[in-house]
């Protein structure tokens, strides 16, 4: 029984770590894309502010 619990704990821990890493990488990619969008010149008034 102890081995099963240990195995389960490792599986859960690895899944959590994987999720956190993927989340961090996604956030970094999003930040980079936003930075790129912000530095692009606005051409022809294509970018209209969102009405919210």
Biopython code that builds the backbone (N, CA, C, O; Angstrom):
import numpy as np
from Bio.PDB.StructureBuilder import StructureBuilder

atoms = [
    (1, "UNK", "N", (0.837, -1.206, 0.000)),
    (1, "UNK", "CA", (0.000, 0.000, 0.000)),
    (1, "UNK", "C", (0.875, 1.262, 0.000)),
    (1, "UNK", "O", (0.560, 2.244, -0.673)),
    (2, "UNK", "N", (1.956, 1.223, 0.749)),
    (2, "UNK", "CA", (2.852, 2.376, 0.820)),
    (2, "UNK", "C", (3.450, 2.728, -0.533)),
    (2, "UNK", "O", (3.583, 3.900, -0.884)),
    (3, "UNK", "N", (3.809, 1.691, -1.290)),
    (3, "UNK", "CA", (4.403, 1.927, -2.618)),
    (3, "UNK", "C", (3.392, 2.582, -3.552)),
    (3, "UNK", "O", (3.733, 3.461, -4.344)),
    (4, "UNK", "N", (2.148, 2.138, -3.443)),
    (4, "UNK", "CA", (1.102, 2.695, -4.303)),
    (4, "UNK", "C", (0.919, 4.186, -4.015)),
    (4, "UNK", "O", (0.823, 5.000, -4.934)),
    (5, "UNK", "N", (0.875, 4.527, -2.736)),
    (5, "UNK", "CA", (0.705, 5.929, -2.363)),
    (5, "UNK", "C", (1.901, 6.760, -2.809)),
    (5, "UNK", "O", (1.741, 7.886, -3.280)),
    (6, "UNK", "N", (3.101, 6.200, -2.659)),
    (6, "UNK", "CA", (4.303, 6.920, -3.067)),
    (6, "UNK", "C", (4.291, 7.158, -4.577)),
    (6, "UNK", "O", (4.634, 8.239, -5.055)),
    (7, "UNK", "N", (3.891, 6.130, -5.307)),
    (7, "UNK", "CA", (3.827, 6.235, -6.766)),
    (7, "UNK", "C", (2.796, 7.290, -7.178)),
    (7, "UNK", "O", (3.032, 8.095, -8.080)),
    (8, "UNK", "N", (1.664, 7.265, -6.502)),
    (8, "UNK", "CA", (0.604, 8.229, -6.799)),
    (8, "UNK", "C", (1.078, 9.651, -6.494)),
    (8, "UNK", "O", (0.826, 10.579, -7.262)),
    (9, "UNK", "N", (1.762, 9.805, -5.372)),
    (9, "UNK", "CA", (2.263, 11.125, -4.985)),
    (9, "UNK", "C", (3.247, 11.653, -6.024)),
    (9, "UNK", "O", (3.207, 12.831, -6.379)),
    (10, "UNK", "N", (4.135, 10.780, -6.514)),
    (10, "UNK", "CA", (5.101, 11.196, -7.538)),
    (10, "UNK", "C", (4.390, 11.599, -8.823)),
    (10, "UNK", "O", (4.745, 12.594, -9.454)),
    (11, "UNK", "N", (3.392, 10.825, -9.201)),
    (11, "UNK", "CA", (2.641, 11.129, -10.420)),
    (11, "UNK", "C", (1.976, 12.491, -10.312)),
    (11, "UNK", "O", (2.032, 13.293, -11.244)),
    (12, "UNK", "N", (1.346, 12.751, -9.172)),
    (12, "UNK", "CA", (0.672, 14.028, -8.963)),
    (12, "UNK", "C", (1.686, 15.172, -8.949)),
    (12, "UNK", "O", (1.460, 16.218, -9.557)),
    (13, "UNK", "N", (2.801, 14.964, -8.253)),
    (13, "UNK", "CA", (3.825, 16.009, -8.171)),
    (13, "UNK", "C", (4.372, 16.344, -9.551)),
    (13, "UNK", "O", (4.540, 17.517, -9.886)),
    (14, "UNK", "N", (4.648, 15.328, -10.346)),
    (14, "UNK", "CA", (5.178, 15.575, -11.695)),
    (14, "UNK", "C", (4.151, 16.302, -12.558)),
    (14, "UNK", "O", (4.507, 17.188, -13.334)),
    (15, "UNK", "N", (2.889, 15.932, -12.423)),
    (15, "UNK", "CA", (1.840, 16.593, -13.201)),
    (15, "UNK", "C", (1.741, 18.071, -12.817)),
    (15, "UNK", "O", (1.565, 18.930, -13.681)),
    (16, "UNK", "N", (1.853, 18.360, -11.523)),
    (16, "UNK", "CA", (1.778, 19.746, -11.055)),
    (16, "UNK", "C", (2.961, 20.544, -11.590)),
    (16, "UNK", "O", (2.788, 21.659, -12.082)),
    (17, "UNK", "N", (4.160, 19.977, -11.496)),
    (17, "UNK", "CA", (5.360, 20.663, -11.985)),
    (17, "UNK", "C", (5.236, 20.932, -13.477)),
    (17, "UNK", "O", (5.547, 22.028, -13.944)),
    (18, "UNK", "N", (4.780, 19.929, -14.225)),
    (18, "UNK", "CA", (4.615, 20.080, -15.667)),
    (18, "UNK", "C", (3.620, 21.208, -15.976)),
    (18, "UNK", "O", (3.852, 22.029, -16.864)),
    (19, "UNK", "N", (2.527, 21.233, -15.239)),
    (19, "UNK", "CA", (1.526, 22.271, -15.444)),
    (19, "UNK", "C", (2.079, 23.659, -15.164)),
    (19, "UNK", "O", (1.828, 24.598, -15.919)),
    (20, "UNK", "N", (2.836, 23.788, -14.072)),
    (20, "UNK", "CA", (3.407, 25.085, -13.712)),
    (20, "UNK", "C", (4.397, 25.545, -14.774)),
    (20, "UNK", "O", (4.400, 26.715, -15.157)),
    (21, "UNK", "N", (5.230, 24.636, -15.248)),
    (21, "UNK", "CA", (6.227, 24.986, -16.270)),
    (21, "UNK", "C", (5.529, 25.422, -17.558)),
    (21, "UNK", "O", (5.903, 26.430, -18.158)),
    (22, "UNK", "N", (4.518, 24.668, -17.980)),
    (22, "UNK", "CA", (3.791, 25.030, -19.197)),
    (22, "UNK", "C", (3.105, 26.383, -19.055)),
    (22, "UNK", "O", (3.084, 27.183, -19.991)),
    (23, "UNK", "N", (2.545, 26.628, -17.873)),
    (23, "UNK", "CA", (1.881, 27.908, -17.613)),
    (23, "UNK", "C", (2.889, 29.058, -17.700)),
    (23, "UNK", "O", (2.622, 30.094, -18.309)),
    (24, "UNK", "N", (4.052, 28.850, -17.077)),
    (24, "UNK", "CA", (5.081, 29.894, -17.084)),
    (24, "UNK", "C", (5.556, 30.174, -18.507)),
    (24, "UNK", "O", (5.739, 31.332, -18.882)),
    (25, "UNK", "N", (5.755, 29.127, -19.299)),
    (25, "UNK", "CA", (6.210, 29.311, -20.674)),
    (25, "UNK", "C", (5.145, 30.027, -21.499)),
    (25, "UNK", "O", (5.464, 30.877, -22.330)),
    (26, "UNK", "N", (3.874, 29.679, -21.267)),
    (26, "UNK", "CA", (2.778, 30.344, -21.983)),
    (26, "UNK", "C", (2.749, 31.827, -21.646)),
    (26, "UNK", "O", (2.599, 32.669, -22.531)),
    (27, "UNK", "N", (2.894, 32.143, -20.360)),
    (27, "UNK", "CA", (2.865, 33.541, -19.945)),
    (27, "UNK", "C", (4.011, 34.312, -20.583)),
    (27, "UNK", "O", (3.843, 35.455, -21.009)),
    (28, "UNK", "N", (5.196, 33.666, -20.646)),
    (28, "UNK", "CA", (6.353, 34.334, -21.225)),
    (28, "UNK", "C", (6.133, 34.590, -22.717)),
    (28, "UNK", "O", (6.469, 35.660, -23.226)),
    (29, "UNK", "N", (5.573, 33.614, -23.404)),
    (29, "UNK", "CA", (5.294, 33.765, -24.834)),
    (29, "UNK", "C", (4.250, 34.856, -25.056)),
    (29, "UNK", "O", (4.361, 35.645, -25.995)),
    (30, "UNK", "N", (3.238, 34.900, -24.195)),
    (30, "UNK", "CA", (2.209, 35.935, -24.304)),
    (30, "UNK", "C", (2.813, 37.316, -24.106)),
    (30, "UNK", "O", (2.498, 38.249, -24.845)),
    (31, "UNK", "N", (3.679, 37.445, -23.111)),
    (31, "UNK", "CA", (4.307, 38.738, -22.832)),
    (31, "UNK", "C", (5.152, 39.178, -24.018)),
    (31, "UNK", "O", (5.151, 40.352, -24.386)),
    (32, "UNK", "N", (5.878, 38.226, -24.619)),
    (32, "UNK", "CA", (6.727, 38.555, -25.752)),
    (32, "UNK", "C", (5.870, 38.991, -26.944)),
    (32, "UNK", "O", (6.216, 39.941, -27.646)),
    (33, "UNK", "N", (4.754, 38.297, -27.168)),
    (33, "UNK", "CA", (3.857, 38.634, -28.278)),
    (33, "UNK", "C", (3.234, 40.017, -28.053)),
    (33, "UNK", "O", (3.105, 40.800, -28.993)),
    (34, "UNK", "N", (2.855, 40.310, -26.827)),
    (34, "UNK", "CA", (2.261, 41.612, -26.519)),
    (34, "UNK", "C", (3.286, 42.720, -26.739)),
    (34, "UNK", "O", (2.962, 43.795, -27.244)),
    (35, "UNK", "N", (4.521, 42.439, -26.352)),
    (35, "UNK", "CA", (5.589, 43.419, -26.543)),
    (35, "UNK", "C", (5.785, 43.680, -28.039)),
    (35, "UNK", "O", (5.958, 44.824, -28.461)),
    (36, "UNK", "N", (5.757, 42.619, -28.823)),
    (36, "UNK", "CA", (5.932, 42.741, -30.265)),
    (36, "UNK", "C", (4.778, 43.550, -30.863)),
    (36, "UNK", "O", (4.992, 44.403, -31.725)),
    (37, "UNK", "N", (3.554, 43.279, -30.400)),
    (37, "UNK", "CA", (2.389, 44.008, -30.900)),
    (37, "UNK", "C", (2.499, 45.495, -30.548)),
    (37, "UNK", "O", (2.162, 46.364, -31.352)),
    (38, "UNK", "N", (2.973, 45.767, -29.339)),
    (38, "UNK", "CA", (3.062, 47.158, -28.884)),
    (38, "UNK", "C", (4.112, 47.930, -29.680)),
    (38, "UNK", "O", (3.973, 49.136, -29.884)),
    (39, "UNK", "N", (5.153, 47.246, -30.124)),
    (39, "UNK", "CA", (6.224, 47.947, -30.833)),
    (39, "UNK", "C", (5.952, 48.078, -32.329)),
    (39, "UNK", "O", (6.660, 48.802, -33.030)),
    (40, "UNK", "N", (4.924, 47.377, -32.821)),
    (40, "UNK", "CA", (4.571, 47.482, -34.244)),
    (40, "UNK", "C", (3.967, 48.848, -34.522)),
    (40, "UNK", "O", (3.208, 49.367, -33.703)),
    (41, "UNK", "N", (4.289, 49.431, -35.655)),
    (41, "UNK", "CA", (3.635, 50.700, -35.996)),
    (41, "UNK", "C", (2.175, 50.452, -36.377)),
    (41, "UNK", "O", (1.858, 49.459, -37.031)),
    (42, "UNK", "N", (1.315, 51.339, -35.973)),
    (42, "UNK", "CA", (-0.105, 51.207, -36.324)),
    (42, "UNK", "C", (-0.267, 51.709, -37.748)),
    (42, "UNK", "O", (0.091, 52.843, -38.064)),
    (43, "UNK", "N", (-0.807, 50.859, -38.598)),
    (43, "UNK", "CA", (-0.914, 51.251, -40.008)),
    (43, "UNK", "C", (-2.384, 51.332, -40.424)),
    (43, "UNK", "O", (-3.145, 50.381, -40.247)),
    (44, "UNK", "N", (-2.762, 52.466, -40.970)),
    (44, "UNK", "CA", (-4.102, 52.626, -41.520)),
    (44, "UNK", "C", (-5.217, 52.555, -40.499)),
    (44, "UNK", "O", (-6.362, 52.283, -40.860)),
    (45, "UNK", "N", (-4.916, 52.791, -39.237)),
    (45, "UNK", "CA", (-5.946, 52.774, -38.198)),
    (45, "UNK", "C", (-6.628, 51.429, -38.044)),
    (45, "UNK", "O", (-7.797, 51.361, -37.664)),
    (46, "UNK", "N", (-5.903, 50.354, -38.339)),
    (46, "UNK", "CA", (-6.496, 49.017, -38.227)),
    (46, "UNK", "C", (-6.826, 48.679, -36.772)),
    (46, "UNK", "O", (-7.831, 48.032, -36.474)),
    (47, "UNK", "N", (-5.950, 49.138, -35.880)),
    (47, "UNK", "CA", (-6.138, 48.793, -34.465)),
    (47, "UNK", "C", (-7.071, 49.783, -33.802)),
    (47, "UNK", "O", (-6.692, 50.918, -33.512)),
    (48, "UNK", "N", (-8.284, 49.347, -33.566)),
    (48, "UNK", "CA", (-9.230, 50.221, -32.882)),
    (48, "UNK", "C", (-9.336, 49.736, -31.442)),
    (48, "UNK", "O", (-9.349, 48.531, -31.189)),
    (49, "UNK", "N", (-9.411, 50.670, -30.501)),
    (49, "UNK", "CA", (-9.533, 50.227, -29.109)),
    (49, "UNK", "C", (-10.826, 49.452, -28.900)),
    (49, "UNK", "O", (-11.860, 49.757, -29.494)),
    (50, "UNK", "N", (-10.740, 48.459, -28.054)),
    (50, "UNK", "CA", (-11.917, 47.637, -27.790)),
    (50, "UNK", "C", (-12.968, 48.427, -27.039)),
    (50, "UNK", "O", (-12.654, 49.166, -26.106)),
    (51, "UNK", "N", (-14.191, 48.274, -27.439)),
    (51, "UNK", "CA", (-15.274, 48.940, -26.720)),
    (51, "UNK", "C", (-15.761, 47.990, -25.626)),
    (51, "UNK", "O", (-16.297, 46.919, -25.909)),
    (52, "UNK", "N", (-15.565, 48.400, -24.382)),
    (52, "UNK", "CA", (-15.929, 47.503, -23.315)),
    (52, "UNK", "C", (-16.718, 48.124, -22.321)),
    (52, "UNK", "O", (-17.104, 47.479, -21.346)),
]
sb = StructureBuilder()
sb.init_structure("model")
sb.init_model(0)
sb.init_chain("A")
sb.init_seg("    ")
for serial, (resi, resn, name, xyz) in enumerate(atoms, 1):
    if name == "N":
        sb.init_residue(resn, " ", resi, " ")
    sb.init_atom(name, np.array(xyz, "f"), 0.0, 1.0, " ", f" {name:<3s}", serial, name[0])
structure = sb.get_structure()
